[in-house]
Amino acid sequence: MKSLLTKTTAVAAMMAAVTVSAQNNPGVLTVEEIMRDPKWMGSSPADIAWANDGHTLLFNWNPDRNPADSLYRVTMADKTPHKLAPEEQLRAVYAYQLRYNGKRTAAVWAKEGDVYYRASGGRVTRVTQTLEGEYNPVFSFNDTRIVYTRGQNLYSWDIATGASQQLTNFTSDAPADKNKKGNAEEEWLKQDQLATMDVLRERSNKRLATARYQKAVERVELRPVYLGGNMLTGVAISPDGRFVTYQLYTAGNGKRTVVPDYVTESGYTTDISGRTKVGSPQGSARFFVYDRIKDTAYKINTELIPGIRDIPAFVKDYPAQWEKLKKDPPLRNVNIWGVVWSPNGKYALLDVYADDNKDRWLMLMDTATRNLKLVNRQHDDAWVGGPGIDPRSIGWINSETAWFQSESTGYSHLYLYSLASGTERALTKGNYEVQDAKLSNDKQSFYITTNEVHPGEKQFYKLNIKTGTAQRLTTLEGANEVNLSPDEKYLAIRNSYINRPWELFLQENKAGAKLVQITHMAQSKAYLQYHWRIPEVISFAARDGAPVYARVYKPENPKPGMPAVLFVHGAGYLQNAHKWWSSYFREYMFNNLLADNGYYVMDIDYRGSAGYGRNWRTGIYRHMGGRDLTDHVDAVKYLTDTYKIDPAKVGIYGGSYGGFMTLMALFTMPDVFTSGAALRPVTDWANYNHGYTSNILNEPFTDSIAYHKSSPVYFAKGLKGNLLICHGMVDVNVHYQDAVKLAQRLMELKKDNWELASYPMEDHGFVEPASWTDEYKRIFKIFEQTLKK
């Protein structure tokens, strides 16, 4: 292949000048400085959580730039951070680990494989102290016992008496066949021995009599529940202790991929066992309810769930298959990912998902009849998703009212369901998302995080259930990640802004209360030496009229005819055109460097991004590189019309999904994009994993049209501009195979305007500063060489 990155005298001189200038002026950025170990920037607190005492706040922090973060604490009485000693860190118990009784007067938790109980007076009892681990303790039997998991079975501890009892007997052993007999010769010999030998006959009769007596008068044995080689998942007990729900999961048998690791300590190539590919056989699950009183397990019938035999709409593009399925619609596989019991134990709310993820049902199971009743169905011809659409965001207000989140209006909102009337009521509504919801201790309110103020902000509210009115509690612009104290008296707020990394604040749980800043180390002196831009957060109209939100970085001395670069965020379903500190902080700094060097830089929340509701999220269904790409083309038009950039000098770069988009841009819109850097890109979606890809493109063998439209390898012939591909060779997410496959295709097409840079020791997310530096020096070089002619 021919390298497009051959150094020219002019480019070498330019880069040398930039380096010298940076050495003399600390306010000038260089790739080497940006891509150093991130500790140079400062230290932000992370993993904010309240301790189980309710008044101590714990967080990870590294103000001393040690190799790793340490655990710090503050209290409401002493708000100065103190580093915990190693033994204190080991003893730390977090409030989120606690499970409370119905009145919230007692709590239980697991620590290092043992169970602890805190009574209403505060006295702590160690319930278990065994070599075998115990986990997931909860209150049951109407709050008179603690039930926990040991191995794969449930056990209970009576709070009053201290007595322990095994509640289930799940076993992987195959049941013994008591009726199994030997062959004719063996049976004849056995009977002859008993008939001939008096002692043998007497011992046999005594043994049988003893067994009958023990069965009649001694302890009742738990009936074994044989797993039959299946995986036991989701074991949960009802509040009254009578019912146990569980699933038996049969794993799929898909072929696993292999990722070679070439640079190892041993000197030998090591094979890393990888994931399966999209469309590989998936596992299946069966859901059961075990009635302890009747000592019987019942399989729950899901065949009557509304729409369980619906045919996916995309099949209409395959007429023969459509007609065949219409005659005999198959039963779709489902999985039950969440079970939440009503406080009185009479009902269980089941969170049920179709394997094709085009339906999510909330079903009410009546324990008396084991019948299922529909509470809410969310259907999408694309796929069901969005914030709060998961088992963590369902629950009960009381035994007659359930709550959940749904995207039925196009945006994720909170709903209540009344068992008495069988109706639902929306608690929130509007063109914004409820991104997180937590029920208050008194169950009279919800604490919610939304982007109602602006799609690029996260604010925290207290929502009154009775009136439906919400009171805003946070005031700082940007994002506010709030952790409520166990007694709900204080808010621990982690806040950041566009050019300011995360800091920790404390505030009383009152609107307008005073903010107290706890940490002040997110911006080091070195970081503050540069005047970081606050890119303008704007929106422009796409060709279909939809507003596209974007960040725009402007050069210091703008003038008509300047080049432009588009940065494309990865992950697909992720937001980056917002007002808080980006997880793409290296790219944020690199975009500042590009602006310093005379580029307009723009990154947009294209179709498929998070934060803008259901239709935006599913706008890429069955065509990645469709609307998401035309959004970028429309962004170029906006830059041209608004800032008079040179439309013949436009570059594009991004990693993962951003790398994929870069390829689609250069291959299918070659007259719009002059150059691009595709980092760890997907080149053929048939190579990627099932969980992500099947939602958007279905399966390769059921929807080949979608895969052909969406995979860059099929469009490589369209490359006209300049392409740089960078890929880690031990990438266990997007495999290096994707880069190799595209390289072979480009060679076959006799393309000579591309280059592949390989990183032998890097996974999907680079770790080594040397790799980051090499990669971004190459990106900068390709733009300098091709966009500044």
N, C-alpha and C positions, 0 to 999 in steps of 0.2 A: 504494500500500500504506500501511497505517497503522503508524507507528512505535510499538513498545511501549516504546521507550527515552526517551520524552519526559521531560525532567527535572522532577522535583517539588521543591518547596521543601525537603521533609524530606531527600530523597536528596542534594540539592546541599549542604545544611548538613552532612550526615553526612560527605560526602567532603571537604569543606573542613576539617572538624575532624580527620579522619585525616591530611591533608596537613600541617596545622599541627603536630599531635602528632609526626609523623615528623621534621619539621625541628628540633624541640626535643629529640627523643629518638632518637638514632641506632639504638636497638634496636627501633624500630617500623618495620615494612616498608611500602613503598608500591610500587605497580606501576611507577612511573617508575624507582625504584632497581633493582628486580629486572630490568627489561628493558633496562638499559644494556648497552653493549658488555661481554661477559663477562670482559674483562680485569680489571674491578674486583674480581672474586672472588679472583684469584690466578692462578698459572700451574702447570699440570700437565705433566709430561714426556709425550711422545708418540713414536710410531714408534721404539720401543726396538729396537736391533739391534747385534750385535757386528760389529766391523770384521774385515777378512780376516786381520789379524795374530793374531787369536784372544784377545788380552788387552785390547783397547780396546773400550769400550762407547760407542756413539753414540746420541744421542737429540735430538729437537727440543724446545725449551724457550723460554720467553719471560719470564724473571723481571724484565726491565726494561720490560715493557709496550710494546714496539716494535710497529709496524704488523703485523709478521709474526714467526713463530718463527724461531729460529736453531739451528744445529747445535752441540751440545755433546758433550764427551767426558770420560770418566773412565777410569782404568786400574786394574789391581789394585794397583799400587804407589802411585798418587795418586788417591784417591777424591774429590777436590775437583773439581766440574765446571768445565771450561774451555771457553770459546767458541772455535770454530774460525774462523780467518780465511777470507774468501771463497775464496782459492786452495786452502786445505786442504779446504774443503767440496767443491770440484770434483774433488779427487783422491781423495776418500773412496770406498773399495770395501767393500761389506758382505759378511759371511760367507755370508749366504743366497744371494748371487750366485755363489758358487763351486760348481763341480762337481768331484768327486774321482775319482781312479782307484780300481780295486778294492781296493787296499791302503791307500788314503787317505794315500799318501806324496807325491802331487803333485796340483795343482789347476789349474783353468782357469776363466777368466771373461771377460766382455765389458764394456768400458768405453767409452762414447761412440763406439760403432760399430766398435771394434777389439778383437781377441782377445789375451789375455795368458795366459802359461803360467808356473806356478811349479813348479820341479823339487823333488825331495826335499830337496836341500840348501838350498832357500830362494831360489835365483837365479831372477829373473823375466825372461822373454823376451817381447818384443812380437811376436806371431805375424803380425799384419796391421797395415798402416798405409796405408789407402786412403781415397779420397773416398767410395766406396760403403760402406755399413755392413755389418758382420758381427756376427751375434748367435747366441745359444743354443749355445755351444760345449759339447761333451761328449767324453769319452774313448771310443774305439772301436778296432776292429781289435785286440782283446785288449790294449788300453791302449798300443798302439804309435803311435797317431795321434790327433790332435785333429780332430774333425769339427764344422764350423760352417755357419751359413746365410748366404748372400749372395744378395740378391734373393729368388728363390724356389727356389734350388738349394742342394744340399749340396756342400761342399768339404772336403778333408782336408789336414792338415799332418803330415808324418812327423816325429816327435820326434827321431829319430836323424839323419836326413839333411837335414831342413828342406825336403824336396820337397813341393810342393802338387799336388793333383789334384782335378779336378771329378768328382763322383760321380754326379750326376743331371743330366738335361737337360729339365726341365719348361719348356714353352713355351706361350705363349698364341697363337702364330701357327698358322694353319690349315695342315695338311700340303699340300705341293704335289702336284698330280696329274701324276706323271711320264708317264702314259699318255695324257694329254689331247692331242688332235690338233686342228688347225685344221679349217676347213670344206673341202669338196672342192676349191674353187678354190685355197686356200692350200696344201694338201698337194701338189696337182699342180705348182704353181709352185715349191715347195721342191725336189721331186724333179727337175724339169726343170733348175733351176739347178745342182744337184749333178752331173747327167749332162752338162751342157754346159760348165761352167767347171772346168778341171782344178785351178786354184789353190784354189777353194772346196772341191772334193772332197778335196784333199790336206790342207787345214787342218782340215776336219771329221774326217777319219780320225785325224789327229795329236791332236786334242783328245780324242777318244774313247779313244785308246790311253793318253794321259797320265792320264786319269781312272781307267782300269783299273789302271795301274801304281801310282798313288798309293793307291788303295784297297787294293792288295795289300801294299805295303811300308811305307807311312807309318802314322801313329798311327791307332788304331781310334777312330772317331767314336762318341760316346755316342748311343744311339738316342733320338730325341726322344719325350717323353711329352706329347702334346697335351692341353691343358686344356679345349679346346672351349667357352670362355666360362664355365667353372665356376671357383669359388674353390678354391684349393689350401689345405688346412688340415692340421694335425696331422702334419707330416713328422717322422719319427723313424727313427734307424738302430739296427740291432741291435749288441750289444757286439762281435760278431766282424766287423762291417763288411759282411756279405754282404747283409742284407735292409734295405729301406727301406719303412716303412709310411706311407701318406698317405690322405687323403680328398679327394674332389672334391665340393664343395658347390654345389648349384644353389639360388640364392636364390629366395624366394617373390616374388610380384608383387603383394602387398597394397597397397592405397591408403594413402598416408601422410596423417596429419592435419596441420593448419596451426594454429599458435598465434600470433595477432596480438600484436605488441609496440607499444603505443600511445605510450609516452613514450620518445622516442629523441633522440639528439643532433642528428640531421638534421632533426627536426621532422616526418618522414614516418612513417607506420605501416609497420613491418617485419614480414614474415611469417617466423616461425620454423618450419622443417620439423620436424614432430613424428614420433611413433611410429605404428605401425599399431594397429588395434584387435583385440580378442580375436576369434578365428575367421577372421582374414585368412589367405590362403594362406601356408603355411609352406614353408620350403626343405626340400630333401632331400639326402642324402649317400650316396655310394658309397665303400666302403673297399677299398683295394688294397694288395698286397704286391709290391714290385719286387725281383726276384732279380737282383743285380748280376752274379753268375757266369753265369747263363743269359741275362742281358740281356732279361728278360721281366717284364712286370707282370701280376699275376693279381688279378681281382676276387674278394673274399671273399664267399662265399654265406652270407647270414644267414637264408635261408628255412627252415632246419631247426632254428633256435633253438626250444627248447621253449616252447610257448605263444604263438608269434609270430602265430597266427591267433585267439587268444582274443578273444571279443566282450566289451566292457566291460559290467559288470553293470547299469549304469544304463539300458541300452537296453531292459531288460525293462519299463520304464515306458512304452515306446512299442511296443505289441504288433505292429503291422504291420511296423515296422522290424526288430524282433527276429526275427520269422519269416523275413523276407527274408534277413537276415544269417546265420541258422542254415543256410540252404540252401547258401550259398556264402560262407563266412567270408573276408573280405579279408585280405591280407597287410599287417600293420601296418608303418609306416615306423619305422626305428630310426636312431639316431646313435651312433657310437662316440666317446665324449668322452675316453677315456684309453687309452693303450697303455704298458704297463710290461714291459720285457724281463727274462727270467730272466738271472742273471749269465753263464750259459754260452751264451746266445743261441739255445737250442733252442726256447724257448717265449716267447710273448707273452701277457700277461694283458690282455684287452680289457674295458673298462668300457662296457657297451652299455645304452642307454636307449631305451625305446619313446617315440615322439613324444607319445603321450597320457600319458606318465609314470606309467603304472600298473604298469610292470615295469622292473626293472633287473637285467641279467644280467652276471655275471662269467664270461667265456668264455676258455678256454685254447686258444690257437692253436698247433698243432704246425707248425713251419716246414718240416719234411720233407714233410708231406702237405697243409698249409694247411687241415686239418680243424679244426673247433671242437668243444670239449668243455665241457659245463656245469660250472662250479665252484660257483656259487651263484646262486639266483634269488630276488629280493625282489619279491613281488607285493603290491599293495594295491588293493582295489576303488576306493579314493579316489585317493591319489597317493603315490608313493615319495619320501621325503625324510628330513630329520632330520640331526643333526650327524654328520660323517664319512662321509656317503653321497655321495661325490664322488671324482673321479679322484685327488685329492691324498692320499687315505687308503687306497690300495692299494699293495702292494709285495711284495718277496721277502725272506725270511730267508736263504735260500740257493737253489740251483737246483732243489731238490726241495720247497720249502715256501713258499707264498705267504701273505700276510696281508691282511685287509680288515676293514671295519666293516659291520654289518648291524643292522637294526631287527627282525629276525625274531621276537624274543621280546617286542616292544613297546617296547624301549628300545635305543638304539644301543650295541653292544658290539663288542669285538675278537674276531676269529676267525683261526685258522690253517687252511690247506688243504694236505694232503699229496698230492703227485702220485702217490706210490707206492701209497697205499691208496685214493685218491679220496675221502677223508673229511675233514670239518672238525671243529675242536675250539674250543670257546669258551674264551677267556682271561679274560674278565670276565663277570659275570652279576649280576643284581639289578635292583631298581626304581629305577635311576638311569641317567644318561647318561654315556658316554665322549664328551666334547665335543671332545677333541683328542688325537692320538696321534702320537708320533715314535719311530722305531726308533733304538736306541743305536748308537754307532759300532761296537761289537764285536758287535752283532746278538744279544746275549744278553738284552736287556731292552727294554721300551718305557717312555717317559716319557709319562704320560697326565694330562689334566686332566678331573676328573669333578665331579658335584654329589652325590656319595654322602653326604656329611655332612649336607647340607640342600639342597633344590631351589634355594635362594637363595644358595648359596655355590659358589665355584670353588676347588678345592684340587688340588695337583700331587703326583703319585706316581711312584715308580719300580717298574715291574712286572716281576718275574722271569719270563721265558718258560718256563723249565723247570719251576718250582714253581708258577707262577700266583699267587704272593704279591705283594702291593703294599705298599710302604713310603711313608708320607706324608712329604713333604719340606717343605711349607709349613705355617705355623702361624697366620698372621694371619687374623682373621675377615673375611668379605666376599668379594671376588673377588681372585684372584691370577693375573695374566697373566704367565707365566714364559717367559723367553727363555734357553735353555741355551747356555753358551759352546761354541765349536767343539770344545774338548778335553774338554768335559763336567765341568770342575772347578768351575764357578761357575753360580749361578742369578741372572739379573737379573729382579727381581720388581716388577711394577707393581701396587700394591695400593690399594684404596679401600674405604671403608665407607659406610653409608647417608648420613651427614651430612658425610663427609670426602672431598673429591676425591682424585684419583690422585697418589701419590707413588712414587718409585723407591727400591728397596732392592737390596742385594747380599748374597748368602749363598753359602757353600761348599756344594757338592753333597753334603750330608750331613744326615741327619735330626737335628734339634736343634741345628744349627749356628747361630752368632751372626748376627743380622741387622744390617746396616749401612745406615742410611738415608742416601741420596745427596742427595735434593732435599727442601726444606722450604718451598716457596713456593706450595703449592696453595691455602692459605687466607690471604688478605690480612687486614690489620688491620680493614679495613672489613667484610669478610665475618665476622670473628670478633666484631664488635660485637653481633651478634644471636645469641641462643641457639637454634640450629636444632634442631628436633625430630628425634628418632629414632623414626619411626613404628613401631608394633608390627607385626611380620610374623606374621600369624596364618593359620589356615585354618579354613574353615567348610564344612559339608556342603551341596552343591547338592541339588536336589530328587531327583536320581537316586542320591544317596549319595556322589558323587565329591567328594573334598576340593578346595576352591578356595582357592588361596593369595592373600593380600591384604596391603596396607599400610593401617593405620588411623592417621590424624592426629586427635588429640583437642583440643578447645578447652581453654583454661586453667581455666575454671570450668564444667565440664559440669553439666547439669541436664536433667531430662526435658523433652521438647517442643522441643528445638533442631533447626534445619534440618540437612540433610546434602547433600553434593555428591559425586558419583562422577566420578573422572577415568578416562578410557578411553585406554589407550596405543594408538599407531598401529602400522603395519607388519603387523598381523595376527600373523605368526609372529615374536614378540618377547617378551621377558620384562621385567617391571618391578617385580613384587612380590618384590624380592630384597634382599640385604644389602649391595649395593655402590652406588657413586655412579651415579645414573641418567643416561642420555643425555638424559632429559627433566629436566634440571636447572632450567630455567625453571619448569616445572610443579611440580617439587618445592618451589621457593621460593614459588610462587603458592599451593600447597596449605598451606604454613605461614601465609601471609597470610590465607587463608580461615579457618584454625583460629583465628588471632588475633582474627578478627571473628565468632567464635561459631558456626562450622560444624564438624560432623564431616565429615572428608574420607576417602574410601576409594578406592583403585585396586586392581583385581584382575587376576590372570592368568587371564582367561576362556578358554573353549574356543577352541583355535586358537593359543594362546600357546606360546612356546618353553620348553624346560626340563623337560617333564613326560612325554615319551615319545610314541610314535606315535599312540595312540588320542586323546590330548588334542589333538595337532597336527591330526588329521583330523576332529575332532569337529564342524567347520563344513562338512563336505563336502555340497555341493548345497543348503545352506541357511545362508548368512550371515545373521545376524540371527535365528538359531534358538536353539541351545543357548548360544551366546556371549551372547545377550541375556538368556535366562532365568537365566544365571549372575549377571547384574547385578540382575535382579529378586530373586533369592535373597539377594544381598548387601544389598539394602534391607531384606529381612525380618530378616537377621542384625543389622543396625544397629538396627532397631526393637526386636527382642527383647532385645538385649544392652545397648544404650545408651539405649533409650527415646526415640529421635529421633521427631520428628513425621512420620509417613509421608505427610502431605499437603504436606510442604515438602522435596521432594527434587529436586535439580538434577543435571545430567549434562553433561560437556563432554569434548572430545577432538579430535585432528586426524587427518586422513587416514582410516585405518580407524576411529579413534576418532570422527571426524566422521560417518562412515557409521553407526556404532553409535548415535550420538546421535540421528540422524534416525529410525532404526528404533525406538528407544526411545520417542520422542515420537509417532511415527505409529502404532505397533502396541501400545504399552503406555501410552496417554495417562493412565490413571488411577493409574499408578505414579510417573511423572515429571512434575513441574510445569513445569520450564523446562530449556532446554538450549542449548548453544553448539556448533554443528557447524562445525569449522574444516577448510577445504579438503577437503570430504567427497566421496566417490563417491556419486552419486545414482542412477546407472544403470550396472550392471556391464558392460553391452554396450559401454560407452564406454572401458573400461579396457584395459590391455595383455594380450597373449596369454600370456606366460610365467607370470605370477602367476595370472591369472583362470582359465585353462583347466584348471589343476590342480584347482581347488576347485569350479568350476561347469561343467566341460566346455566346450562351445561353444554360442553362442546358438542356432544352427540345428540342433544335435543334442540339446540339452537345454534347451529353452525353459522347462520347468517350473522348473528350478533358478534361472534368471535372473529369472523372475517372482516367485518366493518371496523372492529376495534383494535386489531393487532397491527402494530407498525411494520412487522416483518413483511406483510403483504403489500406495503406501499413504498418499500425502500427504493423502488425504481424512480420515484418522484424527487429524490434528493438532487438539489441544484446548488445549495449554499454550502456552508462550511460547518462540519459536525465534529464535535469532540465527545467521546463516550468515556466515562470513568466508572469503574466498577471494582468493588472488593471481591477478592477471589474466594473468600470463605463466608460469603453472604448466604445465610440460611433462610432469609426471607425472600428476596428476589435473587434467584440463583445466578451465579456467574455464567451459567449455561445460556441465559438470555443474551448476554453480550456476545458470547462466542457464536451463537446461532445467527445473530444479526451481522456479525463480522463476515461470516461465511457468505451470507446473502449479498452483502455489499461487494465482496470480491467477485462473486459470480456475475454481478451486474457491471463489473469493471468501473466502479466508482473510485475516484482517487482523491476526493476532497474530504476525507474523514480520518480520524485517528482514535485508537483505543488505548487508554491508559489503565493499566491493571495494578491493583494494590494487593500483594500476596498475603498480608496479615490482617486485612480489614473485613469486618462483617458489614451488615447493612448500614448501621450507624458507625461512622468512623470514630476511632478512639485516639490514635496517635497524632499529635500536632504536626509531625512531619508529613503525614498523609494529607491532612487538611490543607497544609501549606502548599504542597505540590499540586493538589487538585485545583485550588483556587488561583494559583499563579498561572496555571494552564488556561483557566476560564478567562482571567483578565487578559492574558496574552492573545487569545483568539479574538476577543472583542476589539482590542487595540489594533490588531493587524487587519481586521476585516471591516470594521465599522468606522474607521478614521482614515479612509483612503484620501 
